[in-house]
Amino acid sequence: MLKTSPVSTSRRTLVKAALIAPLAPLASLAPMLAHADGPYPGQTVKLVVPFPAGGNTDIIARILAKTMAEDLRQPVVIDNKAGAGGNIGVDMVAKAAPDGYTLAYSTLSTYALNVGLYSKLPYDPVKDLMPVALTIEVPLVLVVPSSSGIRTLPELLRQLKAQPARANYASAGNGTSSHIACHLFASMAGVEVQHVPYKGTAPAMTDLIAGTVAFAMDAPSVVNPLIKAGRLNAIAVAVPKRMKTLPDIPTFDEAGLKGYRAYSWNAIWAPAGTPTAILDRLNASVNKAMADPANQRQIDEAGVVAYPAMNRSQVEAFMKAEYETWVPLVRAMKVRLD
């Protein structure tokens, strides 16, 4: 039986270690780092988000970009390059000049999930990208249209089994965390459902609200406003404990599907070959942006969880553990996107 991977012992250890391990001394990072083209940063820094505007990844990227720009004293602009489950935008970064001016703000999907879903990617996430910083973990929420009248997990499962023609789900695109989470949910619950991929979160939510699809899973920053507005009903949260932003919504364990957990995370990468001094400068800038009280409030309001500040070695170890967890799991699903 397929199931989502619980947080591994190694992963918990890495996060715990980050809480107590000292970061690289900031004093060793010169405010302006010299490299081949002059002091860094000397021009606009581009954060490529490989998904459409308005989704969770885009929202968090924009929160951080403003504070990073103040710290780096250069504009930090968001460039949405959506398509192919995030592969197009990340490939653009992987092939960019390794000078610290073109970065990817992306997710677990483009680093590990897509490796298991595509027989060949245009980039190698391990060889062609260098981790810069880890930002947030994104819990996922199972939602249905409020017009369905469904409010519990058993009710949803009964409908999916009784009305197979309407047993479908929306995702923000092939290979996204919402796609994998729903597929694994259906597998564990023993229901057959049809995947309906969209080009981003916004159109997926539009059709879900209209009842065109039966259910979806997405980040709290996306679904919470729609739940509060009465347009969607939250069924369960795919985390071990109830969420502060949705205190009345049960976990999957409480709802009756034991052992199910689904999440994503956001991080920043640079092209392979980027100088270490630039990577460390960027890591410090991201950690500073994450520690900003105003940003912390917005992150909390979005319903996502900020990771403790990590240096680049800790981030790299975290990603290695995640890669080794998710790639075999996704390959075992035997779902191919090419």
C-alpha positions as CSV (number, residue, x, y, z in Angstrom):
1,M,0.0,0.0,0.0
2,L,1.4,3.4,-0.9
3,K,1.6,6.0,1.7
4,T,3.2,9.4,2.2
5,S,6.5,9.3,3.9
6,P,6.5,10.4,7.6
7,V,9.2,12.9,8.6
8,S,12.2,10.6,8.8
9,T,14.5,10.5,11.8
10,S,17.3,11.9,9.8
11,R,15.1,14.8,8.7
12,R,13.9,15.6,12.2
13,T,17.6,15.5,13.3
14,L,18.6,18.0,10.7
15,V,15.9,20.4,11.6
16,K,16.6,20.0,15.3
17,A,20.3,20.5,14.7
18,A,19.6,23.7,12.8
19,L,17.9,25.1,15.8
20,I,21.0,24.8,17.9
21,A,23.9,24.7,15.5
22,P,25.6,28.1,14.9
23,L,25.3,29.6,11.5
24,A,28.4,30.7,9.6
25,P,29.5,33.9,11.4
26,L,28.0,36.8,9.6
27,A,31.0,38.8,10.3
28,S,32.9,36.8,7.8
29,L,30.6,37.8,5.0
30,A,31.7,41.1,3.6
31,P,28.8,43.4,2.7
32,M,30.0,43.5,-0.8
33,L,31.7,40.4,-2.2
34,A,34.2,40.8,-5.0
35,H,34.0,38.5,-8.0
36,A,34.7,38.6,-11.7
37,D,32.2,41.3,-12.6
38,G,32.9,43.6,-9.6
39,P,31.4,43.8,-6.1
40,Y,28.4,41.5,-5.5
41,P,25.6,42.4,-5.7
42,G,26.0,45.1,-8.3
43,Q,22.7,44.7,-10.2
44,T,19.2,43.3,-10.0
45,V,18.8,39.8,-8.6
46,K,16.1,37.7,-10.3
47,L,14.1,35.1,-8.4
48,V,12.6,32.7,-10.9
49,V,9.4,31.2,-9.6
50,P,8.5,28.3,-11.9
51,F,4.8,28.5,-11.3
52,P,2.1,31.1,-12.1
53,A,1.6,34.2,-10.0
54,G,-0.9,33.9,-7.1
55,G,0.1,30.4,-5.9
56,N,1.7,29.7,-2.5
57,T,5.3,29.6,-3.8
58,D,4.8,33.0,-5.6
59,I,3.2,34.5,-2.4
60,I,6.1,33.6,-0.1
61,A,8.7,34.5,-2.7
62,R,7.3,38.0,-2.9
63,I,7.2,38.4,0.9
64,L,10.9,37.6,1.1
65,A,12.0,39.5,-2.0
66,K,11.2,42.9,-0.5
67,T,13.3,42.3,2.6
68,M,16.2,40.7,0.6
69,A,16.3,43.8,-1.7
70,E,16.7,46.0,1.4
71,D,19.5,43.8,2.7
72,L,21.3,43.4,-0.6
73,R,20.7,47.0,-1.6
74,Q,19.7,45.9,-5.1
75,P,16.2,45.1,-6.5
76,V,15.1,41.5,-6.1
77,V,12.4,40.8,-8.8
78,I,10.1,37.9,-9.2
79,D,10.0,36.3,-12.7
80,N,7.2,33.7,-13.1
81,K,8.3,31.1,-15.6
82,A,5.6,28.4,-15.4
83,G,5.2,25.2,-17.3
84,A,6.0,21.5,-17.3
85,G,5.4,21.1,-13.6
86,G,8.0,23.8,-12.8
87,N,10.7,22.2,-15.0
88,I,10.9,25.1,-17.5
89,G,11.7,27.8,-15.0
90,V,14.1,25.7,-13.0
91,D,15.9,24.6,-16.2
92,M,16.3,28.3,-17.1
93,V,18.1,28.9,-13.8
94,A,20.2,25.7,-14.1
95,K,21.5,27.0,-17.4
96,A,22.0,30.6,-16.3
97,A,25.3,32.2,-15.6
98,P,26.6,31.2,-12.1
99,D,27.0,34.8,-10.9
100,G,24.3,35.0,-8.2
101,Y,21.9,37.1,-10.3
102,T,19.5,34.4,-11.4
103,L,18.1,32.1,-8.7
104,A,15.2,29.7,-8.4
105,Y,12.6,30.0,-5.7
106,S,11.0,26.6,-6.0
107,T,9.7,23.5,-4.2
108,L,10.1,19.8,-3.4
109,S,8.4,19.1,-6.7
110,T,11.2,20.4,-9.0
111,Y,13.9,19.0,-6.8
112,A,12.7,15.5,-6.1
113,L,9.2,14.7,-7.2
114,N,9.8,15.4,-10.8
115,V,12.8,13.1,-10.8
116,G,10.5,10.2,-10.2
117,L,7.8,11.4,-12.6
118,Y,9.8,12.2,-15.7
119,S,12.0,9.7,-17.5
120,K,14.4,12.6,-18.3
121,L,14.5,16.1,-17.0
122,P,16.2,18.9,-18.9
123,Y,18.3,19.5,-15.8
124,D,19.8,17.5,-12.9
125,P,18.7,19.0,-9.6
126,V,21.7,17.6,-7.8
127,K,24.4,18.4,-10.3
128,D,23.1,21.5,-11.9
129,L,21.8,23.4,-8.9
130,M,23.4,24.5,-5.6
131,P,21.3,25.0,-2.5
132,V,21.2,28.5,-1.1
133,A,18.5,28.5,1.7
134,L,15.5,26.6,3.0
135,T,12.5,28.8,3.8
136,I,9.2,27.1,4.7
137,E,7.3,23.8,5.0
138,V,3.9,23.8,3.4
139,P,1.2,21.6,4.9
140,L,-1.6,20.6,2.6
141,V,-5.3,20.8,3.2
142,L,-8.0,18.5,1.6
143,V,-10.8,20.7,0.3
144,V,-14.1,20.2,-1.6
145,P,-16.6,22.7,-3.1
146,S,-19.0,24.0,-0.4
147,S,-21.8,23.4,-2.8
148,S,-21.2,19.6,-2.5
149,G,-22.4,19.7,1.1
150,I,-19.6,17.3,2.1
151,R,-17.9,18.0,5.4
152,T,-16.2,14.8,6.5
153,L,-13.7,12.4,5.0
154,P,-16.2,9.4,5.1
155,E,-18.7,11.5,3.2
156,L,-16.2,12.3,0.5
157,L,-15.1,8.7,0.1
158,R,-18.7,7.5,-0.2
159,Q,-19.4,10.0,-2.9
160,L,-16.2,9.1,-4.8
161,K,-17.1,5.4,-4.7
162,A,-20.8,6.0,-5.5
163,Q,-20.3,8.4,-8.4
164,P,-17.2,7.3,-10.3
165,A,-18.0,9.7,-13.1
166,R,-17.4,12.6,-10.7
167,A,-14.4,11.0,-9.0
168,N,-11.8,13.5,-10.1
169,Y,-9.4,16.0,-8.5
170,A,-7.6,19.2,-9.4
171,S,-4.0,20.0,-9.1
172,A,-1.8,23.0,-9.9
173,G,-0.1,20.9,-12.6
174,N,1.5,17.6,-13.4
175,G,4.2,16.7,-10.9
176,T,3.2,19.3,-8.3
177,S,2.9,18.4,-4.6
178,S,-0.9,18.7,-4.9
179,H,-0.8,16.1,-7.7
180,I,1.3,13.6,-5.7
181,A,-0.6,14.2,-2.5
182,C,-4.0,13.5,-4.1
183,H,-2.7,10.4,-5.9
184,L,-1.3,8.9,-2.7
185,F,-4.4,9.9,-0.8
186,A,-6.6,8.0,-3.3
187,S,-4.3,5.0,-3.2
188,M,-4.4,4.8,0.6
189,A,-8.1,5.3,0.7
190,G,-8.8,2.7,-1.9
191,V,-10.6,4.8,-4.4
192,E,-10.1,5.3,-8.2
193,V,-10.0,8.9,-9.2
194,Q,-9.1,10.9,-12.3
195,H,-6.4,13.6,-12.2
196,V,-7.2,16.9,-13.8
197,P,-4.0,19.0,-14.0
198,Y,-4.3,22.8,-14.4
199,K,-1.8,25.5,-15.3
200,G,-1.5,26.8,-11.8
201,T,-3.4,27.1,-8.6
202,A,-5.9,29.8,-9.6
203,P,-7.6,28.0,-12.4
204,A,-7.7,24.8,-10.3
205,M,-9.4,26.6,-7.5
206,T,-11.9,28.2,-9.9
207,D,-13.1,24.9,-11.2
208,L,-13.1,23.3,-7.8
209,I,-15.4,26.0,-6.5
210,A,-17.6,25.6,-9.5
211,G,-17.9,21.8,-8.8
212,T,-16.2,20.8,-12.0
213,V,-13.8,18.6,-9.9
214,A,-14.6,16.8,-6.7
215,F,-11.6,17.7,-4.5
216,A,-8.1,19.1,-4.3
217,M,-5.2,19.6,-1.9
218,D,-3.4,22.8,-1.6
219,A,-1.5,25.1,0.7
220,P,-3.3,27.1,3.5
221,S,-2.3,30.4,1.9
222,V,-4.4,29.4,-1.1
223,V,-7.4,27.6,0.4
224,N,-7.9,29.4,3.8
225,P,-9.4,32.6,2.3
226,L,-11.8,30.5,0.2
227,I,-12.7,28.4,3.3
228,K,-13.4,31.6,5.3
229,A,-15.4,33.0,2.4
230,G,-17.6,29.8,2.4
231,R,-16.6,28.7,-1.1
232,L,-14.7,25.6,0.0
233,N,-15.1,23.1,2.8
234,A,-12.0,21.9,4.5
235,I,-12.1,18.1,5.2
236,A,-8.7,17.3,6.7
237,V,-5.2,18.6,7.2
238,A,-2.3,16.4,6.1
239,V,-0.1,17.1,9.2
240,P,0.3,15.3,12.5
241,K,-1.4,18.0,14.6
242,R,-4.2,20.4,13.9
243,M,-3.2,23.7,12.4
244,K,-3.5,27.0,14.2
245,T,-5.2,28.6,11.2
246,L,-7.8,25.8,10.9
247,P,-8.2,24.6,14.5
248,D,-11.6,23.0,13.9
249,I,-10.4,20.8,11.0
250,P,-9.2,17.3,11.9
251,T,-6.0,15.7,10.8
252,F,-6.2,12.7,8.5
253,D,-5.5,10.4,11.5
254,E,-8.5,11.9,13.3
255,A,-10.6,11.8,10.2
256,G,-10.0,8.0,9.7
257,L,-7.1,7.7,7.3
258,K,-4.2,6.7,9.6
259,G,-0.6,7.4,8.7
260,Y,-1.3,9.8,5.8
261,R,0.9,12.9,5.6
262,A,1.6,15.2,2.7
263,Y,3.7,18.4,2.5
264,S,5.9,20.5,0.3
265,W,8.7,23.0,1.1
266,N,10.2,26.0,-0.5
267,A,13.9,26.7,-1.0
268,I,16.2,28.8,-3.1
269,W,18.9,27.5,-5.5
270,A,21.6,29.0,-7.7
271,P,23.3,27.5,-10.8
272,A,26.1,25.1,-10.2
273,G,29.5,26.9,-10.2
274,T,28.2,30.0,-8.3
275,P,31.1,31.2,-6.1
276,T,30.9,30.1,-2.4
277,A,31.1,33.7,-1.1
278,I,28.1,34.7,-3.1
279,L,26.1,31.6,-2.0
280,D,26.9,32.4,1.6
281,R,25.9,36.1,1.2
282,L,22.6,35.0,-0.3
283,N,22.0,32.4,2.5
284,A,22.6,35.1,5.1
285,S,20.2,37.5,3.3
286,V,17.4,34.9,3.1
287,N,17.8,33.9,6.8
288,K,17.6,37.6,7.7
289,A,14.5,38.0,5.6
290,M,12.9,35.0,7.3
291,A,13.7,36.4,10.7
292,D,12.1,39.7,10.0
293,P,9.1,40.1,12.4
294,A,6.8,41.5,9.7
295,N,7.6,38.6,7.4
296,Q,7.1,36.1,10.2
297,R,3.6,37.5,10.8
298,Q,2.8,37.1,7.1
299,I,4.2,33.6,7.0
300,D,2.1,32.6,10.0
301,E,-1.0,34.1,8.5
302,A,-0.4,32.1,5.3
303,G,-0.6,29.0,7.4
304,V,2.9,27.7,6.5
305,V,5.7,26.8,8.8
306,A,9.0,28.7,8.8
307,Y,12.1,26.4,9.1
308,P,14.8,27.4,11.6
309,A,17.7,29.3,10.0
310,M,20.2,26.9,8.4
311,N,23.6,27.4,6.9
312,R,24.2,25.9,3.4
313,S,25.7,22.7,4.7
314,Q,22.6,22.0,6.7
315,V,20.3,22.9,3.8
316,E,22.3,20.5,1.5
317,A,22.0,17.7,4.1
318,F,18.2,18.3,4.5
319,M,17.7,18.2,0.7
320,K,19.7,15.0,0.4
321,A,17.5,13.3,2.9
322,E,14.4,14.5,1.2
323,Y,15.6,13.4,-2.2
324,E,16.4,9.9,-0.9
325,T,12.9,9.7,0.6
326,W,10.7,11.0,-2.2
327,V,12.3,9.9,-5.4
328,P,11.9,6.1,-4.7
329,L,8.4,6.7,-3.3
330,V,7.3,8.6,-6.5
331,R,8.9,6.0,-8.7
332,A,6.9,3.3,-6.9
333,M,3.7,5.1,-7.9
334,K,4.5,4.2,-11.5
335,V,3.0,7.4,-12.8
336,R,4.9,8.8,-15.8
337,L,4.4,12.3,-17.3
338,D,6.3,11.8,-20.5
